[in-house]
């Protein structure tokens, strides 16, 4: 059975509130949703609660899933994103504005930051993770979806409900911001 047929069968089962379909759905998608949310919240208890909320909401609203707009994984990511963003708004993170940096530093080649995601050096990875902690929830989401989940920009646009061009621009700015944050963290 092809993936699209399996997804259609699974969604139909969820729409009918079939316990077997619900069990299969939870078994297959819970780890993916939990991993995605855990990277954003960095709090296991919050991630567990948000994962449960995401999956319950998806089962409740299975009738609204439209495979012509997005894959099931992308649709779930959109639900998880919105719930997680609402939770993160309650407890905002500390951020550092790119405007605080000297003008000369903002002209850095963003490819340097992108290469840090492929660096195996533990210190560089630690600095990158610290820098990501200083990003806004939306910026963290975009980084997670693009670099960790490797979603195409079109799917990220669907998840966060923004035009693809806006997503590409934001990712470019976030890479610059990460570079500046890493430079500041190295000075500490």
C-alpha positions in Angstrom: 0.0 0.0 0.0 1.4 3.4 -1.0 1.9 6.1 1.6 -0.9 8.3 0.3 -3.3 5.4 0.5 -2.2 4.6 4.0 -2.6 8.2 5.0 -6.1 8.3 3.5 -7.1 5.1 5.3 -5.7 6.4 8.6 -7.5 9.8 8.3 -10.8 8.0 7.4 -10.4 5.9 10.5 -9.8 9.0 12.6 -12.8 10.7 11.1 -14.9 7.6 12.1 -13.2 7.6 15.6 -12.0 4.0 15.0 -9.9 2.9 18.0 -7.5 0.9 15.8 -6.8 4.0 13.6 -6.4 6.2 16.7 -3.9 3.7 18.2 -2.0 3.5 14.9 -2.0 7.3 14.6 -0.6 7.8 18.1 2.0 5.0 17.8 3.3 6.4 14.5 3.1 10.1 15.0 3.6 10.7 18.7 7.4 10.3 18.6 7.8 12.7 15.7 5.5 15.4 17.3 7.2 15.0 20.7 10.7 15.4 19.2 9.7 18.5 17.3 8.1 20.1 20.3 10.8 19.1 22.7 13.4 20.9 20.5 11.4 24.1 20.8 10.4 24.0 24.4 13.5 22.3 25.9 11.2 21.1 28.6 10.1 17.5 28.7 7.0 18.0 30.7 5.8 20.8 28.5 6.6 18.8 25.4 4.7 15.8 26.7 1.6 17.9 27.4 1.8 19.8 24.1 2.3 16.5 22.2 -0.8 15.1 23.8 -2.8 18.3 23.0 -1.5 18.3 19.4 -2.5 14.7 18.8 -5.9 15.0 20.4 -6.6 18.1 18.4 -5.5 16.4 15.2 -7.8 13.4 15.9 -10.7 15.8 16.8 -10.2 17.8 13.6 -9.2 15.0 11.2 -12.1 16.1 9.0 -10.3 19.3 8.2 -7.1 17.6 6.9 -6.7 18.3 3.2 -3.9 16.3 1.5 -3.9 18.7 -1.4 -2.6 21.5 0.9 0.0 19.6 2.9 1.2 16.2 4.0 -0.1 14.7 7.3 3.3 15.4 8.9 3.2 19.0 7.8 -0.4 19.4 9.0 0.6 18.0 12.4 3.6 20.3 12.5 1.2 23.3 11.9 -1.0 22.2 14.8 2.0 21.6 17.1 3.6 24.9 16.0 0.5 26.9 17.0 0.0 25.2 20.3 3.7 25.5 21.2 3.9 29.1 20.1 1.0 29.9 22.3 2.7 28.2 25.3 6.0 29.9 24.6 4.3 33.3 24.4 3.3 32.8 28.0 7.0 32.4 29.1 9.0 34.6 26.6 12.7 33.9 26.1 15.5 36.4 26.4 16.4 37.7 23.0 19.2 39.7 21.5 18.4 42.1 18.7 20.5 42.1 15.5 20.1 45.9 15.7 22.4 45.9 18.8 25.4 44.7 16.7 27.9 47.0 15.0 26.9 47.8 11.4 30.1 46.1 10.1 29.1 42.8 11.7 25.7 42.7 10.0 27.4 42.3 6.6 28.7 38.8 7.5 28.3 36.0 5.0 25.3 33.9 6.3 27.0 30.8 4.9 29.3 30.8 7.9 26.4 30.3 10.2 24.9 27.6 8.0 28.1 25.7 8.0 28.0 25.7 11.8 25.0 23.3 11.6 27.3 20.8 10.0 30.2 21.3 12.3 31.1 18.3 14.5 33.2 20.3 17.0 31.4 20.1 20.4 32.3 23.6 21.3 30.9 25.1 18.1 27.7 23.0 18.5 27.4 24.2 22.1 27.7 27.8 21.1 25.2 27.3 18.4 22.7 25.8 20.8 23.2 28.7 23.2 22.7 31.2 20.4 19.4 29.4 19.4 18.2 29.7 23.0 18.4 33.5 22.5 16.1 33.5 19.5 12.4 34.2 19.6 10.0 31.3 19.5 9.2 32.0 15.9 12.9 32.1 14.9 13.5 28.8 16.8 10.6 27.3 15.0 12.0 28.3 11.6 15.4 27.0 12.4 13.9 23.7 13.7 11.8 23.1 10.7 14.5 24.0 8.2 17.6 22.5 9.7 16.5 19.8 12.0 13.3 18.6 10.2 14.7 19.5 6.8 11.3 20.7 5.5 11.2 22.7 2.3 10.4 26.4 2.6 7.0 25.8 1.0 6.0 23.4 3.8 7.4 25.7 6.5 5.3 28.5 5.0 2.2 26.3 5.4 3.1 25.5 9.0 3.6 29.1 10.1 1.1 30.6 7.7 3.4 33.0 5.9 4.5 33.4 2.3 7.5 31.3 1.2 9.4 34.5 0.3 9.0 35.8 3.8 10.2 32.5 5.2 13.4 32.6 3.0 14.0 36.2 4.1 13.5 35.4 7.8 15.9 32.4 7.6 18.5 34.6 6.0 18.2 37.2 8.8 18.2 34.4 11.5 21.4 33.0 10.1 23.0 36.5 10.4 21.6 36.9 13.9 22.9 33.5 14.9 26.4 34.5 13.7 26.3 37.7 15.7 25.0 35.8 18.8 27.8 33.3 18.5 30.3 36.1 18.2 28.9 37.7 21.4 28.9 34.3 23.2 32.5 33.7 22.3 33.5 37.0 24.0 31.9 36.0 27.3 
